[in-house]
Amino acid sequence: MRRLLVPLLLSSLALAGCASTVGSRAVVHGAGNELLKLRAGPGLGYRIILGLPDGTVVHRRGCVTEVGQRWCRVSLEAAPGVTGFVSDDYLRLP
């Protein structure tokens, strides 16, 4: 029983941590004079869809880690049909 309980508890905690960011609002912050690149996939090798200036409000749709970098799939609050991936390093709570 104990062998089953520990993995179940750990997986529940991991899922709870992920769920708190899915669907949450965030604001682009720290891009400076550069625009934060909204990409077609989670990594630098994916094509750039468009650039997002600081202050852009987005909704997180889920995050993944690729090559040590956390990438979040987001949609724009002003244009929900526009989705892509951005580095989580540039997202802050509103």
C-alpha positions, 0 to 999 in steps of 0.5 A: 500500500505504501509503495502505491501511495508515495508515487500517487501523492507525488504525481498529484503534487506535480499535476497541481503545480502545473494546473495553477499556470494553465489558463492564467493571465500573464503579462510580457515583461523584460523584453526591453527594446526587443520584442518577445518572439511568439514562436510556432513551437517550444524552442528557438528553432521554430519560426517566429509568428510575431513579436510581442512588446512589453505589457502584452496580456496573454493567457497561458495554455500549458508549459513544457521544458525543452533543453532546460528552458521553460516554454509556455503555449499562450494566446493573446488576450486581445486576439485569442485565435493567435497562439504560440510559444514564448519563453516563460522567463518573460512572463509575469503575473498581471 
